[in-house]
Amino acid sequence: MNSSLCTFIGSIKLERPTILASGILGISLDVFNRIYQAGAGAVVTKSLSKEPWEGYPNPTIFSVKGDGWLNAVGLSNPGAPNFAKMIEPNKDVPIIVSLVGSIEDDFEFMIKQFENTKVLAYELNLSCPHVAKVGLEVGDDPELVKKIVKTVKSSTDVPVIAKVGLGTTNYLDTVDAACKAGIDAITAINTLRAMAIDVETKRPILSNKIGGLSGTPIKPIAVRCVYEISLQHEIPIIGCGGISTWDDAIEFILAGASAVQIGSAVGDNWIQVFDEINKGISQYMEKNGFSKIEEMVGLAKKF
């Protein structure tokens, strides 16, 4: 049996189900091309803001036990207008542009900057856990989520994805608000609010004190979220959180995801991780008699 790795996220077609997650190597068209050639089905940019952001001072990243990472980079980025110029030459790479802001007007302004660029989709970062007045603070307000999604959807014909996380309110309310406003897909989940303290200096390790936990420790939580979203909504889902092997990816697909994003594992294994996971998925499909990714999506819900 010939198994195809092609998958669909609504109207978005990917030749492979593995995607570079936002915030990982996400500022260079040359790097995007290398990642795509290495096996990624698409790449997500770093989250872009209306104006350039410097981010937080070091230390911003810390390795934690259990193959996890704690980071508070602070969404450093060159700003949407500057970044749009950087990727304007793009012809071949499926690029998903991640956007972060506080109000509807921020997103409408940023969307306009990419009118002359080849963009596969937009991903709205409604879940960054360590920057005030954006991310989770936006995602925790379902009414604001509705307004932002409606504004973005009216500003572009390009598919729009909402990236949700776990904040102070029920994340399923955020998903529900986004779905009612016409979102095309959901990415679940972002990093989780966490911190680490140096017992010798007795001080928080990150300069921002609070950061986002990613990597293997959050995978079971992310799988649960994908499963719950899939149970409640007929919406395409991209799974994200702690994926480093092919069986991690399959687990998310069985929970209800049509594709997966890989972040921390890129830092551990560099870009060959995409090809390794793709090969593992393909072998699993052939072994179990699946010819298409969609045949596996959400199978765990039958039990």
C-alpha positions as CSV (number, residue, x, y, z in Angstrom):
1,M,0.0,0.0,0.0
2,N,1.2,3.5,-0.9
3,S,0.5,5.9,2.0
4,S,0.3,9.6,1.3
5,L,1.5,12.2,3.9
6,C,-0.6,14.9,2.3
7,T,-3.1,16.4,4.7
8,F,-5.7,19.2,4.7
9,I,-6.4,21.8,7.4
10,G,-9.7,23.0,6.1
11,S,-8.8,24.5,2.7
12,I,-5.1,24.4,3.4
13,K,-3.3,21.6,1.7
14,L,0.0,20.4,3.0
15,E,2.3,17.8,1.3
16,R,3.5,16.8,4.8
17,P,1.8,17.0,8.2
18,T,4.7,18.4,10.2
19,I,5.0,22.2,10.6
20,L,7.6,24.4,12.2
21,A,6.0,26.0,15.3
22,S,6.1,29.8,15.9
23,G,9.0,31.2,17.7
24,I,11.5,28.7,16.5
25,L,14.0,29.9,13.8
26,G,11.2,32.1,12.5
27,I,12.8,35.3,11.0
28,S,14.7,34.3,7.9
29,L,13.4,33.4,4.5
30,D,16.6,31.4,3.9
31,V,16.1,29.4,7.0
32,F,12.4,28.9,6.1
33,N,13.5,27.4,2.8
34,R,16.0,25.1,4.5
35,I,13.4,23.8,6.9
36,Y,10.9,23.2,4.1
37,Q,13.5,21.3,2.1
38,A,14.3,19.3,5.2
39,G,10.7,18.0,5.3
40,A,8.4,20.5,7.0
41,G,5.0,20.8,5.4
42,A,4.9,24.5,6.3
43,V,6.7,27.0,8.6
44,V,5.1,29.4,11.1
45,T,6.9,32.7,11.6
46,K,7.8,34.2,14.9
47,S,4.8,36.2,16.3
48,L,4.9,39.6,14.7
49,S,3.6,42.8,16.2
50,K,2.5,46.1,14.7
51,E,5.8,47.8,15.7
52,P,9.2,46.2,16.3
53,W,9.7,44.7,19.8
54,E,13.1,44.1,21.5
55,G,11.9,41.4,23.9
56,Y,13.3,40.7,27.3
57,P,17.0,40.8,28.4
58,N,18.9,37.6,29.1
59,P,18.4,35.1,30.5
60,T,15.4,34.2,28.4
61,I,15.7,30.4,27.9
62,F,16.3,27.7,30.5
63,S,16.4,23.9,30.2
64,V,14.3,22.0,32.7
65,K,14.2,18.4,33.7
66,G,12.3,16.0,31.5
67,D,13.4,17.4,28.1
68,G,11.5,20.7,28.7
69,W,12.3,24.3,28.1
70,L,11.3,27.5,29.9
71,N,11.4,30.6,27.9
72,A,10.5,34.3,28.1
73,V,12.0,35.9,25.0
74,G,9.3,38.5,25.0
75,L,8.1,38.1,21.4
76,S,11.1,40.0,20.0
77,N,10.5,40.7,16.3
78,P,11.2,43.2,13.6
79,G,7.6,44.3,13.3
80,A,5.1,43.2,10.6
81,P,5.9,45.9,8.0
82,N,9.7,45.1,8.1
83,F,9.1,41.4,8.1
84,A,6.7,41.6,5.2
85,K,9.5,43.1,3.1
86,M,11.8,40.3,4.2
87,I,9.6,37.5,2.9
88,E,8.3,39.4,-0.2
89,P,10.6,37.4,-2.5
90,N,9.1,34.1,-1.3
91,K,7.8,31.9,-4.1
92,D,7.9,28.3,-2.9
93,V,7.7,28.0,0.9
94,P,4.3,27.6,2.6
95,I,4.5,30.3,5.2
96,I,2.0,30.8,8.0
97,V,2.4,34.3,9.4
98,S,1.9,34.5,13.2
99,L,0.4,37.8,14.5
100,V,0.1,39.2,18.0
101,G,-1.7,42.3,19.1
102,S,-4.0,43.9,21.7
103,I,-7.0,45.1,19.7
104,E,-8.7,44.5,16.3
105,D,-7.0,47.5,14.6
106,D,-3.5,46.0,15.4
107,F,-4.4,42.9,13.4
108,E,-6.1,44.7,10.5
109,F,-3.0,46.9,10.1
110,M,-0.7,43.9,10.1
111,I,-2.8,42.0,7.6
112,K,-2.4,44.9,5.1
113,Q,1.3,44.6,5.3
114,F,1.3,41.2,3.7
115,E,-1.0,41.9,0.7
116,N,1.9,41.6,-1.7
117,T,3.5,38.5,-0.2
118,K,2.8,34.8,-0.7
119,V,1.2,33.7,2.6
120,L,-0.4,30.3,3.2
121,A,-2.3,31.3,6.3
122,Y,-2.3,33.6,9.3
123,E,-2.0,32.3,12.9
124,L,-3.4,34.6,15.6
125,N,-1.3,34.2,18.7
126,L,-4.0,34.4,21.4
127,S,-2.0,32.5,24.0
128,C,1.5,33.9,24.7
129,P,1.9,33.3,28.4
130,H,4.5,35.9,29.3
131,V,3.8,39.3,27.6
132,A,1.3,41.6,29.1
133,K,-1.8,42.9,27.2
134,V,-1.4,40.4,24.3
135,G,-1.5,36.6,24.0
136,L,-3.3,35.0,26.9
137,E,-4.8,38.3,28.1
138,V,-6.5,38.5,24.7
139,G,-7.4,34.8,24.6
140,D,-9.0,35.0,28.0
141,D,-11.5,37.5,26.7
142,P,-13.9,35.6,24.4
143,E,-15.7,38.8,23.2
144,L,-12.4,40.4,22.2
145,V,-11.4,37.1,20.4
146,K,-14.7,37.3,18.4
147,K,-14.0,40.9,17.4
148,I,-10.4,40.1,16.4
149,V,-11.3,37.0,14.4
150,K,-14.2,38.8,12.6
151,T,-11.9,41.8,11.8
152,V,-9.1,39.6,10.4
153,K,-11.6,37.4,8.4
154,S,-13.0,40.5,6.8
155,S,-9.6,41.8,6.0
156,T,-8.2,38.8,4.0
157,D,-9.2,35.8,1.9
158,V,-6.3,33.9,3.3
159,P,-7.2,31.1,5.9
160,V,-7.0,32.2,9.5
161,I,-5.9,30.0,12.4
162,A,-6.3,30.8,16.1
163,K,-3.6,29.5,18.5
164,V,-5.1,28.9,21.9
165,G,-3.5,28.1,25.3
166,L,-4.4,27.6,28.9
167,G,-5.0,30.9,30.7
168,T,-7.2,32.0,33.6
169,T,-10.5,31.1,31.9
170,N,-11.7,27.9,30.2
171,Y,-9.7,27.6,26.9
172,L,-12.7,26.0,25.3
173,D,-14.6,29.3,25.7
174,T,-11.9,30.9,23.6
175,V,-12.2,28.1,21.0
176,D,-15.9,28.5,20.9
177,A,-15.7,32.3,20.4
178,A,-13.2,31.9,17.6
179,C,-15.4,29.2,15.9
180,K,-18.5,31.4,16.1
181,A,-16.5,34.3,14.6
182,G,-15.6,32.1,11.6
183,I,-12.0,30.9,12.3
184,D,-10.7,28.4,9.8
185,A,-8.7,26.2,12.2
186,I,-7.3,26.0,15.7
187,T,-3.7,25.4,16.9
188,A,-3.6,23.8,20.4
189,I,-1.7,24.6,22.5
190,N,0.9,27.3,23.3
191,T,3.4,27.1,26.1
192,L,2.2,27.0,29.8
193,R,2.9,29.7,32.4
194,A,5.8,28.5,34.6
195,M,9.0,29.5,36.3
196,A,12.2,28.3,37.8
197,I,14.3,29.5,40.8
198,D,18.0,29.2,41.3
199,V,18.4,27.7,44.8
200,E,22.0,29.1,45.1
201,T,21.2,32.7,44.3
202,K,17.6,32.4,45.5
203,R,16.4,34.4,42.5
204,P,14.1,33.5,39.6
205,I,16.2,32.3,36.7
206,L,14.5,34.1,33.8
207,S,14.8,37.9,33.7
208,N,11.0,38.1,33.3
209,K,10.6,35.7,36.2
210,I,7.6,34.0,34.6
211,G,8.0,32.2,31.3
212,G,6.4,29.6,29.1
213,L,7.0,25.8,29.5
214,S,7.4,23.8,26.4
215,G,8.7,20.4,25.3
216,T,8.0,16.9,26.5
217,P,6.5,17.8,29.9
218,I,3.4,19.5,28.3
219,K,2.6,16.8,25.7
220,P,-0.1,15.0,27.7
221,I,-1.9,18.3,28.4
222,A,-1.7,19.3,24.7
223,V,-3.1,15.9,23.6
224,R,-6.0,16.3,26.0
225,C,-6.8,19.7,24.7
226,V,-6.8,18.6,21.1
227,Y,-9.0,15.7,22.1
228,E,-11.5,17.9,23.9
229,I,-11.6,20.5,21.1
230,S,-12.2,17.7,18.6
231,L,-15.1,16.4,20.7
232,Q,-16.8,19.7,20.8
233,H,-16.1,21.3,17.4
234,E,-16.0,20.2,13.8
235,I,-13.0,22.4,13.2
236,P,-9.6,21.5,11.7
237,I,-7.0,21.3,14.5
238,I,-3.2,21.6,14.5
239,G,-1.6,19.8,17.5
240,C,1.3,21.5,19.2
241,G,3.2,20.8,22.4
242,G,6.0,18.4,23.2
243,I,6.2,16.6,19.8
244,S,9.6,15.1,19.2
245,T,9.0,11.6,17.7
246,W,6.7,10.1,15.1
247,D,4.5,8.4,17.7
248,D,4.0,11.7,19.5
249,A,2.7,13.0,16.2
250,I,0.4,10.0,15.7
251,E,-1.0,10.5,19.2
252,F,-2.1,14.0,18.3
253,I,-3.6,12.9,15.0
254,L,-5.6,10.1,16.7
255,A,-6.8,12.7,19.2
256,G,-8.2,14.9,16.4
257,A,-5.3,16.9,14.8
258,S,-4.9,17.0,11.0
259,A,-1.3,18.2,11.3
260,V,1.3,18.9,14.0
261,Q,3.7,21.7,14.9
262,I,7.2,21.0,16.1
263,G,9.1,23.5,18.2
264,S,11.4,22.5,21.1
265,A,12.5,19.3,19.3
266,V,14.0,21.5,16.6
267,G,16.3,23.0,19.2
268,D,17.2,19.5,20.4
269,N,17.6,17.7,17.1
270,W,17.9,20.4,14.5
271,I,15.8,20.4,11.3
272,Q,16.2,16.7,10.5
273,V,13.5,16.0,13.0
274,F,10.9,16.8,10.3
275,D,12.1,14.1,8.0
276,E,12.5,11.6,10.8
277,I,8.9,12.2,12.0
278,N,7.5,12.1,8.5
279,K,9.2,8.7,7.8
280,G,7.9,7.3,11.1
281,I,4.3,8.4,10.3
282,S,4.6,6.9,6.8
283,Q,5.8,3.6,8.2
284,Y,3.1,3.5,10.8
285,M,0.4,4.1,8.2
286,E,1.7,1.3,6.0
287,K,1.9,-1.1,8.9
288,N,-1.7,-0.3,10.0
289,G,-3.3,-0.1,6.6
290,F,-3.9,3.7,6.4
291,S,-3.5,5.3,3.0
292,K,-4.3,8.9,4.1
293,I,-3.7,11.0,7.1
294,E,-7.4,11.9,7.3
295,E,-8.2,8.2,7.9
296,M,-6.5,8.4,11.3
297,V,-7.7,11.8,12.5
298,G,-9.8,11.5,15.7
299,L,-9.9,7.7,15.8
300,A,-9.3,7.7,19.6
301,K,-12.8,9.3,19.9
302,K,-14.4,6.0,19.0
303,F,-13.5,4.4,22.3
